[in-house]
Every structure is written in structure tokens, then in C-alpha cells.
């Protein structure tokens, strides 16, 4: 239980750092103002989706869900 909690906290800290750096990158970019506002909106929308994803993983009783890219067992050739 404690190990899962520590894993969750580290996961959330890493997500926060990544999205914080993205917001910083948008704020210092030489993009004109109407586009900069939309870019900030997109980054914040991704933050909200990521937090909802983590919270749904907690509700389902599992650990923090992970995205797995690549071939899945049911898509491998027999």
C-alpha cells in the first residue's frame, strides 16, 4: 500500500514537471497572443485529462494505469 502511494506521488510529480515545462515553453515562445492563449488551453486540457486518468486508476482499485504502446497479445500473429 505504501509502495503504491509513493509510486503515485512520484508519478504525479513527474507529470507536474512535464506539464509545467510545457507551460513555460508556451509562455516564452515567440507565438502571437491569440495562438499562445490556445496553446495554453491545450496544455491545461491535457493536464486535466491526465489527472482524471490517474484518479480513475485509483478508483478501479489498481495502481496508476500505464499506457502500453506496441503490439498487444490479441493482435500478434498466431
Helices and strands as residue ranges (DSSP letters): H 2-28, H 33-59, G 73-75
